[in-house]
Amino acid sequence: MPQSVPSLPRRVARMLRTSLFAQVGVALVLGIVVGRLWPDTATTFQPLGDGFIRLIKTVISPLVFCVVVVGIAKAGNLKAFGRIGLKALIWFEVASTAALLIGLIAANVFGPGVGMNVDPSKLDTSAVDAKTAGGELPTTAEFILNALPQSAIGAFAENALLQVLVLACLTGAALLHLGHTKVPKILPAIEQAQEVIFAIVGFVMRLAPLAVFGAMVHLVGEYGLGVMKTYAKLIILCYAVAAVFLVLLGVALKLMTGLSLWKFVRYTRAEMLLALGTASSESVMPRMMQKLRQAGARDDAVGLVLPTGYSFNLDGASIYLSVGTLFIAQAVGVDLSLGQQVTVVLVLMLTSKGMAGIPGSAFLALSATAASLGAIPAGAVALLLGVDRIMDSMRVATNLLGNCVAVFAVSKWEGALDTVRAKKMLDGEIEFVEEEAADEGNAPTAPAVSTAAVTAPAAAGPDVPAAGPTSSSAAPVGTVKAVPAQPGGEAKEPASGAS
């Protein structure tokens, strides 16, 4: 006898109850509607988004610390970890420079600011000062010094990811030097702390729909939809350039790893929608680390490449800065020569690396670029005030995908990627499992992703990690159970309330 098919309302209710993607999508639409109909409520709902981001930020630093320490300690090879870092920096520089060049070419071809004929002396620059809070971008020496922690507690308290990474590398190196016989309880304790952090992430993620709702009400209510008409050409150009860059990034990913960027977007659709809704890529970093690890990227590569990319690989910001610089020049009637545009690229290559975590960093970088050229009035940066918030979605999505692609690419380059498992995960043949849920009841085991070392023997090929020194704990953190794909090739949504 055929099984009865649940009614449409019941299927919708179940999807809303179990799928984070559906919950965030509904919250996004409701936020736009409320912000459009009742713009006065913009500031009322803003704390929902801000509060969620604060909660997520509290666990980012300890999570990065735990993942990196465990990755180094289990690898048993600090040199290999250094190679991953060097390869990541090379990838970051190539990708961000390509983003800058594509942005400049597009701005020259389409001229988003041509014909505006703005008088910079009539622009109100006080709003720019308020946006940047009187800050300035660090010099190269200051940037390097700021990456070194003054105190262990201060690095975590200030959520300084680069400082936390340095501490984690030192701690992992110390564990390797001392060996498991001298400090047998330290590594298991860090692994257990990591499990606790992932459990906290799971709790906080249940508030994601409220955060997206509050953020969208604030965005639409505060800035309205009229700004999109005024800056339509600039907005369309920036988003189009980002789309072209992501297509090129997808081609590079396919050539290097055989993986599909589109399938990865589908695999992380809930996280992508949440990042877009809250205009913050940091809000999904913990979940992205889980998904990358379960998709075949090894702990050490994920723990080093992804957090470092948040400071060194801001592809979306690079596109915005290059297009924005030429937009400002065109709007005030300044024709930049080829030499000046080369200067723009060189300046932005430096300034874009120190932007993370600095209030109004985009305006500081634009002001620094204008000052270095000497041809663009610094006050003209105020032209972008009205459109800056609209560009957040483009920057966030491009930055996030750029860093995730970097994890896969560098992992493959170093032989730290299980491509067979990655393809199965992205195809929906293996179900993503919340890492705190993976330890409840029967502990599932992950095929092919385990306590592998950093270096893979040449005979095994780049995709097969070698067995190496492991901790005294029986199994790695974040093990995954394989679940057959549901009809239609889509993996079933977990019942924990997050996709």
One Martini backbone bead per residue (centre of mass of N, CA, C, O) as a GRO file, in nm:
protein
  499
    1MET     BB    1   0.095   0.037   0.024
    2PRO     BB    2   0.096   0.354  -0.011
    3GLN     BB    3   0.230   0.626   0.106
    4SER     BB    4   0.156   0.901   0.266
    5VAL     BB    5   0.141   1.235   0.183
    6PRO     BB    6   0.216   1.516   0.297
    7SER     BB    7   0.106   1.804   0.335
    8LEU     BB    8   0.195   2.113   0.252
    9PRO     BB    9   0.186   2.250   0.534
   10ARG     BB   10   0.362   2.029   0.669
   11ARG     BB   11   0.612   2.062   0.492
   12VAL     BB   12   0.661   2.359   0.556
   13ALA     BB   13   0.680   2.331   0.864
   14ARG     BB   14   0.922   2.138   0.860
   15MET     BB   15   1.119   2.321   0.709
   16LEU     BB   16   1.107   2.556   0.919
   17ARG     BB   17   1.208   2.370   1.158
   18THR     BB   18   1.489   2.239   1.003
   19SER     BB   19   1.567   2.493   0.816
   20LEU     BB   20   1.784   2.750   0.800
   21PHE     BB   21   1.735   2.856   0.518
   22ALA     BB   22   1.429   2.904   0.549
   23GLN     BB   23   1.437   3.088   0.797
   24VAL     BB   24   1.618   3.311   0.674
   25GLY     BB   25   1.446   3.371   0.425
   26VAL     BB   26   1.194   3.467   0.576
   27ALA     BB   27   1.337   3.688   0.744
   28LEU     BB   28   1.430   3.856   0.502
   29VAL     BB   29   1.152   3.928   0.389
   30LEU     BB   30   1.028   4.049   0.646
   31GLY     BB   31   1.242   4.274   0.681
   32ILE     BB   32   1.180   4.425   0.420
   33VAL     BB   33   0.881   4.481   0.473
   34VAL     BB   34   0.906   4.630   0.745
   35GLY     BB   35   1.112   4.848   0.648
   36ARG     BB   36   0.917   4.965   0.428
   37LEU     BB   37   0.653   5.019   0.608
   38TRP     BB   38   0.845   5.067   0.894
   39PRO     BB   39   1.111   5.269   0.922
   40ASP     BB   40   1.100   5.354   1.233
   41THR     BB   41   1.205   5.048   1.325
   42ALA     BB   42   1.509   5.021   1.271
   43THR     BB   43   1.638   5.066   1.563
   44THR     BB   44   1.471   4.850   1.716
   45PHE     BB   45   1.601   4.585   1.548
   46GLN     BB   46   1.916   4.604   1.546
   47PRO     BB   47   2.002   4.434   1.807
   48LEU     BB   48   1.961   4.154   1.684
   49GLY     BB   49   2.210   4.156   1.496
   50ASP     BB   50   2.430   4.256   1.695
   51GLY     BB   51   2.397   4.030   1.908
   52PHE     BB   52   2.469   3.789   1.732
   53ILE     BB   53   2.756   3.879   1.653
   54ARG     BB   54   2.864   3.886   1.939
   55LEU     BB   55   2.825   3.586   2.005
   56ILE     BB   56   3.006   3.478   1.781
   57LYS     BB   57   3.272   3.635   1.857
   58THR     BB   58   3.323   3.485   2.132
   59VAL     BB   59   3.415   3.200   1.965
   60ILE     BB   60   3.634   3.247   1.750
   61SER     BB   61   3.907   3.251   1.897
   62PRO     BB   62   3.892   2.976   2.049
   63LEU     BB   63   3.842   2.810   1.793
   64VAL     BB   64   4.098   2.874   1.637
   65PHE     BB   65   4.292   2.777   1.850
   66CYS     BB   66   4.201   2.480   1.865
   67VAL     BB   67   4.229   2.398   1.566
   68VAL     BB   68   4.532   2.467   1.533
   69VAL     BB   69   4.653   2.300   1.762
   70VAL     BB   70   4.541   2.027   1.671
   71GLY     BB   71   4.663   2.030   1.387
   72ILE     BB   72   4.961   2.039   1.472
   73ALA     BB   73   4.974   1.804   1.679
   74LYS     BB   74   4.869   1.581   1.475
   75ALA     BB   75   5.082   1.618   1.252
   76GLY     BB   76   5.399   1.643   1.342
   77ASN     BB   77   5.452   1.915   1.137
   78LEU     BB   78   5.561   2.236   1.118
   79LYS     BB   79   5.660   2.276   0.826
   80ALA     BB   80   5.392   2.215   0.686
   81PHE     BB   81   5.241   2.451   0.815
   82GLY     BB   82   5.423   2.667   0.686
   83ARG     BB   83   5.350   2.597   0.394
   84ILE     BB   84   5.053   2.668   0.412
   85GLY     BB   85   5.095   2.968   0.479
   86LEU     BB   86   5.258   3.044   0.223
   87LYS     BB   87   5.047   2.951   0.012
   88ALA     BB   88   4.823   3.133   0.112
   89LEU     BB   89   4.963   3.406   0.055
   90ILE     BB   90   4.992   3.365  -0.246
   91TRP     BB   91   4.693   3.335  -0.310
   92PHE     BB   92   4.596   3.602  -0.192
   93GLU     BB   93   4.759   3.791  -0.377
   94VAL     BB   94   4.650   3.696  -0.647
   95ALA     BB   95   4.344   3.734  -0.595
   96SER     BB   96   4.338   4.038  -0.503
   97THR     BB   97   4.477   4.150  -0.758
   98ALA     BB   98   4.266   4.050  -0.959
   99ALA     BB   99   4.032   4.212  -0.837
  100LEU     BB  100   4.153   4.492  -0.887
  101LEU     BB  101   4.188   4.472  -1.198
  102ILE     BB  102   3.894   4.411  -1.274
  103GLY     BB  103   3.778   4.670  -1.151
  104LEU     BB  104   3.940   4.875  -1.326
  105ILE     BB  105   3.849   4.781  -1.602
  106ALA     BB  106   3.544   4.823  -1.561
  107ALA     BB  107   3.555   5.128  -1.487
  108ASN     BB  108   3.677   5.214  -1.763
  109VAL     BB  109   3.454   5.101  -1.952
  110PHE     BB  110   3.176   5.215  -1.785
  111GLY     BB  111   3.177   5.469  -1.613
  112PRO     BB  112   2.999   5.534  -1.329
  113GLY     BB  113   3.093   5.867  -1.295
  114VAL     BB  114   3.013   5.973  -1.556
  115GLY     BB  115   2.852   6.298  -1.555
  116MET     BB  116   2.821   6.418  -1.255
  117ASN     BB  117   2.973   6.680  -1.174
  118VAL     BB  118   3.120   6.717  -0.894
  119ASP     BB  119   3.154   6.930  -0.611
  120PRO     BB  120   3.368   6.875  -0.347
  121SER     BB  121   3.315   7.143  -0.175
  122LYS     BB  122   2.995   7.047  -0.120
  123LEU     BB  123   3.084   6.828   0.063
  124ASP     BB  124   3.017   6.627   0.347
  125THR     BB  125   3.283   6.506   0.566
  126SER     BB  126   3.176   6.438   0.856
  127ALA     BB  127   3.066   6.149   0.801
  128VAL     BB  128   3.342   6.021   0.756
  129ASP     BB  129   3.457   6.077   1.038
  130ALA     BB  130   3.237   5.912   1.182
  131LYS     BB  131   3.293   5.640   1.037
  132THR     BB  132   3.616   5.632   1.127
  133ALA     BB  133   3.673   5.754   1.417
  134GLY     BB  134   3.966   5.883   1.360
  135GLY     BB  135   4.113   5.679   1.205
  136GLU     BB  136   4.379   5.449   1.083
  137LEU     BB  137   4.588   5.293   0.894
  138PRO     BB  138   4.829   5.080   0.909
  139THR     BB  139   5.131   5.016   0.881
  140THR     BB  140   5.338   4.769   0.809
  141ALA     BB  141   5.475   4.763   1.087
  142GLU     BB  142   5.214   4.776   1.254
  143PHE     BB  143   5.083   4.522   1.142
  144ILE     BB  144   5.299   4.325   1.243
  145LEU     BB  145   5.287   4.404   1.543
  146ASN     BB  146   4.973   4.350   1.576
  147ALA     BB  147   5.016   4.031   1.530
  148LEU     BB  148   5.153   4.058   1.806
  149PRO     BB  149   5.123   3.969   2.121
  150GLN     BB  150   5.114   4.111   2.448
  151SER     BB  151   4.879   3.911   2.535
  152ALA     BB  152   4.685   3.642   2.575
  153ILE     BB  153   4.424   3.779   2.674
  154GLY     BB  154   4.411   4.018   2.473
  155ALA     BB  155   4.366   3.856   2.212
  156PHE     BB  156   4.084   3.749   2.301
  157ALA     BB  157   3.944   4.014   2.394
  158GLU     BB  158   3.997   4.157   2.093
  159ASN     BB  159   3.972   3.953   1.855
  160ALA     BB  160   4.270   3.882   1.743
  161LEU     BB  161   4.341   3.661   1.504
  162LEU     BB  162   4.646   3.684   1.453
  163GLN     BB  163   4.728   3.653   1.750
  164VAL     BB  164   4.592   3.377   1.791
  165LEU     BB  165   4.759   3.230   1.577
  166VAL     BB  166   5.031   3.266   1.711
  167LEU     BB  167   4.960   3.121   1.974
  168ALA     BB  168   4.879   2.852   1.842
  169CYS     BB  169   5.152   2.789   1.711
  170LEU     BB  170   5.315   2.786   1.974
  171THR     BB  171   5.150   2.567   2.117
  172GLY     BB  172   5.182   2.343   1.905
  173ALA     BB  173   5.492   2.341   1.912
  174ALA     BB  174   5.516   2.268   2.213
  175LEU     BB  175   5.370   1.994   2.195
  176LEU     BB  176   5.574   1.868   2.001
  177HIS     BB  177   5.827   1.905   2.180
  178LEU     BB  178   5.719   1.751   2.440
  179GLY     BB  179   5.499   1.563   2.402
  180HIS     BB  180   5.266   1.326   2.520
  181THR     BB  181   5.426   1.231   2.779
  182LYS     BB  182   5.444   1.517   2.930
  183VAL     BB  183   5.140   1.620   2.798
  184PRO     BB  184   4.866   1.420   2.794
  185LYS     BB  185   4.612   1.640   2.867
  186ILE     BB  186   4.605   1.885   2.675
  187LEU     BB  187   4.486   1.796   2.401
  188PRO     BB  188   4.218   1.674   2.503
  189ALA     BB  189   4.123   1.942   2.628
  190ILE     BB  190   4.111   2.105   2.364
  191GLU     BB  191   3.910   1.917   2.221
  192GLN     BB  192   3.683   1.958   2.429
  193ALA     BB  193   3.661   2.263   2.396
  194GLN     BB  194   3.577   2.246   2.099
  195GLU     BB  195   3.308   2.102   2.148
  196VAL     BB  196   3.184   2.326   2.319
  197ILE     BB  197   3.194   2.549   2.105
  198PHE     BB  198   3.017   2.407   1.893
  199ALA     BB  199   2.770   2.398   2.077
  200ILE     BB  200   2.737   2.704   2.100
  201VAL     BB  201   2.698   2.756   1.803
  202GLY     BB  202   2.435   2.596   1.781
  203PHE     BB  203   2.272   2.778   1.967
  204VAL     BB  204   2.314   3.054   1.822
  205MET     BB  205   2.203   2.972   1.534
  206ARG     BB  206   1.895   2.982   1.626
  207LEU     BB  207   1.910   3.315   1.601
  208ALA     BB  208   1.947   3.395   1.300
  209PRO     BB  209   1.664   3.493   1.202
  210LEU     BB  210   1.655   3.740   1.393
  211ALA     BB  211   1.909   3.877   1.283
  212VAL     BB  212   1.813   3.915   0.990
  213PHE     BB  213   1.563   4.076   1.048
  214GLY     BB  214   1.696   4.317   1.196
  215ALA     BB  215   1.899   4.394   0.968
  216MET     BB  216   1.686   4.450   0.740
  217VAL     BB  217   1.520   4.664   0.876
  218HIS     BB  218   1.756   4.862   0.908
  219LEU     BB  219   1.843   4.890   0.614
  220VAL     BB  220   1.569   4.978   0.485
  221GLY     BB  221   1.486   5.201   0.694
  222GLU     BB  222   1.752   5.379   0.684
  223TYR     BB  223   1.815   5.378   0.349
  224GLY     BB  224   1.644   5.258   0.160
  225LEU     BB  225   1.568   5.240  -0.205
  226GLY     BB  226   1.665   5.512  -0.343
  227VAL     BB  227   1.979   5.472  -0.363
  228MET     BB  228   1.963   5.270  -0.605
  229LYS     BB  229   1.899   5.490  -0.818
  230THR     BB  230   2.142   5.684  -0.789
  231TYR     BB  231   2.360   5.412  -0.789
  232ALA     BB  232   2.302   5.195  -1.009
  233LYS     BB  233   2.564   5.170  -1.180
  234LEU     BB  234   2.757   5.101  -0.948
  235ILE     BB  235   2.613   4.857  -0.830
  236ILE     BB  236   2.599   4.682  -1.084
  237LEU     BB  237   2.903   4.675  -1.139
  238CYS     BB  238   3.001   4.545  -0.875
  239TYR     BB  239   2.828   4.287  -0.897
  240ALA     BB  240   2.934   4.200  -1.176
  241VAL     BB  241   3.232   4.176  -1.101
  242ALA     BB  242   3.190   3.967  -0.880
  243ALA     BB  243   3.071   3.751  -1.065
  244VAL     BB  244   3.316   3.723  -1.251
  245PHE     BB  245   3.518   3.649  -1.030
  246LEU     BB  246   3.367   3.390  -0.936
  247VAL     BB  247   3.390   3.241  -1.200
  248LEU     BB  248   3.700   3.235  -1.203
  249LEU     BB  249   3.720   3.091  -0.932
  250GLY     BB  250   3.568   2.837  -1.024
  251VAL     BB  251   3.769   2.756  -1.241
  252ALA     BB  252   4.014   2.726  -1.055
  253LEU     BB  253   3.887   2.510  -0.874
  254LYS     BB  254   3.837   2.299  -1.095
  255LEU     BB  255   4.135   2.271  -1.192
  256MET     BB  256   4.260   2.196  -0.904
  257THR     BB  257   4.006   1.991  -0.774
  258GLY     BB  258   3.711   1.937  -0.924
  259LEU     BB  259   3.530   2.148  -0.803
  260SER     BB  260   3.221   2.310  -0.729
  261LEU     BB  261   3.108   2.619  -0.653
  262TRP     BB  262   2.803   2.583  -0.676
  263LYS     BB  263   2.787   2.338  -0.482
  264PHE     BB  264   2.900   2.493  -0.242
  265VAL     BB  265   2.677   2.700  -0.222
  266ARG     BB  266   2.456   2.490  -0.171
  267TYR     BB  267   2.591   2.368   0.086
  268THR     BB  268   2.610   2.694   0.206
  269ARG     BB  269   2.333   2.855   0.190
  270ALA     BB  270   2.274   2.936   0.482
  271GLU     BB  271   2.538   3.093   0.538
  272MET     BB  272   2.517   3.292   0.306
  273LEU     BB  273   2.245   3.420   0.391
  274LEU     BB  274   2.342   3.513   0.668
  275ALA     BB  275   2.572   3.697   0.574
  276LEU     BB  276   2.390   3.881   0.404
  277GLY     BB  277   2.186   3.965   0.629
  278THR     BB  278   2.430   4.070   0.839
  279ALA     BB  279   2.694   4.174   0.697
  280SER     BB  280   2.872   3.904   0.801
  281SER     BB  281   3.134   3.671   0.793
  282GLU     BB  282   3.178   3.610   1.100
  283SER     BB  283   2.893   3.473   1.159
  284VAL     BB  284   3.009   3.195   0.980
  285MET     BB  285   3.286   3.076   1.053
  286PRO     BB  286   3.228   2.825   1.229
  287ARG     BB  287   3.050   2.678   1.016
  288MET     BB  288   3.259   2.677   0.787
  289MET     BB  289   3.463   2.501   0.932
  290GLN     BB  290   3.286   2.255   0.948
  291LYS     BB  291   3.223   2.221   0.641
  292LEU     BB  292   3.518   2.197   0.543
  293ARG     BB  293   3.599   1.952   0.712
  294GLN     BB  294   3.361   1.763   0.605
  295ALA     BB  295   3.478   1.828   0.291
  296GLY     BB  296   3.809   1.732   0.330
  297ALA     BB  297   3.943   1.942   0.498
  298ARG     BB  298   4.190   1.994   0.699
  299ASP     BB  299   4.241   2.131   1.000
  300ASP     BB  300   4.501   2.296   0.942
  301ALA     BB  301   4.397   2.446   0.690
  302VAL     BB  302   4.143   2.572   0.807
  303GLY     BB  303   4.273   2.711   1.065
  304LEU     BB  304   4.463   2.901   0.882
  305VAL     BB  305   4.329   3.009   0.615
  306LEU     BB  306   4.057   3.135   0.696
  307PRO     BB  307   4.142   3.350   0.913
  308THR     BB  308   4.364   3.486   0.739
  309GLY     BB  309   4.169   3.580   0.509
  310TYR     BB  310   4.026   3.808   0.683
  311SER     BB  311   4.300   3.992   0.626
  312PHE     BB  312   4.431   3.896   0.319
  313ASN     BB  313   4.133   3.811   0.155
  314LEU     BB  314   3.962   4.085   0.019
  315ASP     BB  315   3.802   4.070  -0.264
  316GLY     BB  316   3.549   4.250  -0.238
  317ALA     BB  317   3.701   4.500  -0.137
  318SER     BB  318   3.883   4.531  -0.385
  319ILE     BB  319   3.660   4.591  -0.585
  320TYR     BB  320   3.540   4.838  -0.440
  321LEU     BB  321   3.800   5.013  -0.436
  322SER     BB  322   3.859   5.029  -0.739
  323VAL     BB  323   3.584   5.131  -0.836
  324GLY     BB  324   3.556   5.369  -0.632
  325THR     BB  325   3.800   5.536  -0.721
  326LEU     BB  326   3.702   5.586  -1.017
  327PHE     BB  327   3.430   5.706  -0.948
  328ILE     BB  328   3.533   5.956  -0.804
  329ALA     BB  329   3.706   6.068  -1.032
  330GLN     BB  330   3.473   6.090  -1.242
  331ALA     BB  331   3.274   6.269  -1.071
  332VAL     BB  332   3.512   6.515  -1.051
  333GLY     BB  333   3.685   6.510  -1.333
  334VAL     BB  334   3.919   6.288  -1.314
  335ASP     BB  335   4.195   6.182  -1.516
  336LEU     BB  336   4.348   5.887  -1.505
  337SER     BB  337   4.631   5.754  -1.552
  338LEU     BB  338   4.807   5.473  -1.588
  339GLY     BB  339   5.009   5.535  -1.359
  340GLN     BB  340   4.790   5.601  -1.144
  341GLN     BB  341   4.651   5.319  -1.157
  342VAL     BB  342   4.896   5.164  -1.061
  343THR     BB  343   4.904   5.306  -0.789
  344VAL     BB  344   4.633   5.206  -0.691
  345VAL     BB  345   4.709   4.909  -0.680
  346LEU     BB  346   4.952   4.931  -0.486
  347VAL     BB  347   4.804   5.066  -0.252
  348LEU     BB  348   4.570   4.853  -0.221
  349MET     BB  349   4.753   4.609  -0.159
  350LEU     BB  350   4.815   4.732   0.125
  351THR     BB  351   4.549   4.852   0.255
  352SER     BB  352   4.368   4.585   0.236
  353LYS     BB  353   4.534   4.423   0.467
  354GLY     BB  354   4.443   4.644   0.716
  355MET     BB  355   4.108   4.641   0.748
  356ALA     BB  356   4.044   4.452   0.961
  357GLY     BB  357   3.850   4.582   1.231
  358ILE     BB  358   3.813   4.873   1.104
  359PRO     BB  359   3.655   5.153   1.115
  360GLY     BB  360   3.597   5.257   0.803
  361SER     BB  361   3.818   5.120   0.610
  362ALA     BB  362   3.731   5.196   0.322
  363PHE     BB  363   3.767   5.507   0.364
  364LEU     BB  364   4.062   5.497   0.445
  365ALA     BB  365   4.165   5.368   0.182
  366LEU     BB  366   4.055   5.585  -0.010
  367SER     BB  367   4.202   5.825   0.118
  368ALA     BB  368   4.489   5.713   0.079
  369THR     BB  369   4.471   5.697  -0.229
  370ALA     BB  370   4.406   5.993  -0.287
  371ALA     BB  371   4.663   6.106  -0.149
  372SER     BB  372   4.875   5.954  -0.332
  373LEU     BB  373   4.784   6.099  -0.601
  374GLY     BB  374   4.682   6.421  -0.570
  375ALA     BB  375   4.398   6.445  -0.762
  376ILE     BB  376   4.200   6.364  -0.533
  377PRO     BB  377   3.975   6.466  -0.330
  378ALA     BB  378   3.918   6.357  -0.014
  379GLY     BB  379   3.609   6.449   0.006
  380ALA     BB  380   3.497   6.251  -0.226
  381VAL     BB  381   3.438   5.999  -0.048
  382ALA     BB  382   3.142   6.089   0.034
  383LEU     BB  383   2.993   5.962  -0.217
  384LEU     BB  384   2.985   5.658  -0.071
  385LEU     BB  385   2.793   5.668   0.175
  386GLY     BB  386   2.509   5.586   0.046
  387VAL     BB  387   2.636   5.288  -0.074
  388ASP     BB  388   2.799   5.111   0.127
  389ARG     BB  389   2.579   4.923   0.251
  390ILE     BB  390   2.495   4.789  -0.023
  391MET     BB  391   2.792   4.652  -0.059
  392ASP     BB  392   2.811   4.434   0.161
  393SER     BB  393   2.705   4.183   0.014
  394MET     BB  394   2.932   4.168  -0.192
  395ARG     BB  395   3.171   4.154   0.000
  396VAL     BB  396   3.090   3.912   0.173
  397ALA     BB  397   3.053   3.695  -0.047
  398THR     BB  398   3.336   3.724  -0.178
  399ASN     BB  399   3.512   3.685   0.067
  400LEU     BB  400   3.403   3.407   0.155
  401LEU     BB  401   3.448   3.247  -0.109
  402GLY     BB  402   3.748   3.313  -0.138
  403ASN     BB  403   3.834   3.163   0.128
  404CYS     BB  404   3.717   2.882   0.063
  405VAL     BB  405   3.879   2.836  -0.194
  406ALA     BB  406   4.153   2.860  -0.055
  407VAL     BB  407   4.129   2.608   0.115
  408PHE     BB  408   4.109   2.405  -0.119
  409ALA     BB  409   4.360   2.489  -0.283
  410VAL     BB  410   4.577   2.461  -0.059
  411SER     BB  411   4.511   2.173   0.017
  412LYS     BB  412   4.578   2.052  -0.257
  413TRP     BB  413   4.869   2.162  -0.279
  414GLU     BB  414   4.946   2.004   0.007
  415GLY     BB  415   4.769   1.733   0.045
  416ALA     BB  416   4.485   1.824   0.237
  417LEU     BB  417   4.271   1.674   0.032
  418ASP     BB  418   3.957   1.503   0.007
  419THR     BB  419   3.805   1.475  -0.294
  420VAL     BB  420   3.606   1.247  -0.265
  421ARG     BB  421   3.453   1.361  -0.023
  422ALA     BB  422   3.391   1.639  -0.136
  423LYS     BB  423   3.208   1.546  -0.369
  424LYS     BB  424   3.000   1.396  -0.195
  425MET     BB  425   2.917   1.640  -0.026
  426LEU     BB  426   2.832   1.832  -0.267
  427ASP     BB  427   2.624   1.602  -0.383
  428GLY     BB  428   2.470   1.471  -0.115
  429GLU     BB  429   2.583   1.180  -0.011
  430ILE     BB  430   2.659   1.349   0.241
  431GLU     BB  431   2.585   1.448   0.558
  432PHE     BB  432   2.554   1.711   0.747
  433VAL     BB  433   2.689   1.743   1.085
  434GLU     BB  434   2.660   1.842   1.379
  435GLU     BB  435   2.922   1.834   1.599
  436GLU     BB  436   2.759   1.803   1.865
  437ALA     BB  437   2.573   1.570   1.748
  438ALA     BB  438   2.802   1.354   1.687
  439ASP     BB  439   2.829   1.287   2.018
  440GLU     BB  440   2.553   1.169   2.022
  441GLY     BB  441   2.536   0.871   2.113
  442ASN     BB  442   2.642   0.757   1.835
  443ALA     BB  443   2.959   0.764   1.716
  444PRO     BB  444   3.057   0.872   1.435
  445THR     BB  445   3.233   0.815   1.133
  446ALA     BB  446   3.486   0.928   0.915
  447PRO     BB  447   3.555   0.901   0.599
  448ALA     BB  448   3.891   1.001   0.528
  449VAL     BB  449   3.845   1.188   0.794
  450SER     BB  450   4.105   1.233   1.025
  451THR     BB  451   4.427   1.167   1.175
  452ALA     BB  452   4.585   1.307   0.971
  453ALA     BB  453   4.851   1.424   0.836
  454VAL     BB  454   5.004   1.673   0.666
  455THR     BB  455   5.171   1.466   0.523
  456ALA     BB  456   5.213   1.312   0.208
  457PRO     BB  457   5.297   1.060   0.038
  458ALA     BB  458   5.395   1.033  -0.281
  459ALA     BB  459   5.262   0.751  -0.344
  460ALA     BB  460   4.961   0.843  -0.260
  461GLY     BB  461   4.918   1.121  -0.325
  462PRO     BB  462   4.748   1.429  -0.278
  463ASP     BB  463   4.465   1.287  -0.159
  464VAL     BB  464   4.640   1.109   0.051
  465PRO     BB  465   4.665   1.089   0.368
  466ALA     BB  466   4.872   1.034   0.619
  467ALA     BB  467   4.979   0.862   0.869
  468GLY     BB  468   5.021   0.985   1.203
  469PRO     BB  469   5.061   1.154   1.462
  470THR     BB  470   4.865   1.133   1.752
  471SER     BB  471   4.662   1.153   1.983
  472SER     BB  472   4.519   1.001   2.270
  473SER     BB  473   4.276   1.022   2.128
  474ALA     BB  474   4.048   0.826   1.953
  475ALA     BB  475   3.911   1.081   1.810
  476PRO     BB  476   3.812   1.317   1.617
  477VAL     BB  477   3.691   1.610   1.567
  478GLY     BB  478   3.408   1.612   1.376
  479THR     BB  479   3.257   1.373   1.314
  480VAL     BB  480   3.103   1.176   1.050
  481LYS     BB  481   2.810   1.070   0.901
  482ALA     BB  482   2.687   0.854   0.670
  483VAL     BB  483   2.427   0.952   0.440
  484PRO     BB  484   2.204   0.893   0.238
  485ALA     BB  485   2.057   1.010  -0.017
  486GLN     BB  486   1.797   1.160  -0.119
  487PRO     BB  487   1.569   1.207  -0.320
  488GLY     BB  488   1.729   1.399  -0.580
  489GLY     BB  489   2.023   1.440  -0.418
  490GLU     BB  490   1.933   1.548  -0.144
  491ALA     BB  491   2.012   1.623   0.155
  492LYS     BB  492   1.902   1.593   0.456
  493GLU     BB  493   1.787   1.771   0.701
  494PRO     BB  494   1.855   1.840   0.999
  495ALA     BB  495   1.685   1.828   1.328
  496SER     BB  496   1.843   2.084   1.483
  497GLY     BB  497   1.779   2.367   1.306
  498ALA     BB  498   2.016   2.311   1.095
  499SER     BB  499   2.176   2.288   0.776
   0.00000   0.00000   0.00000
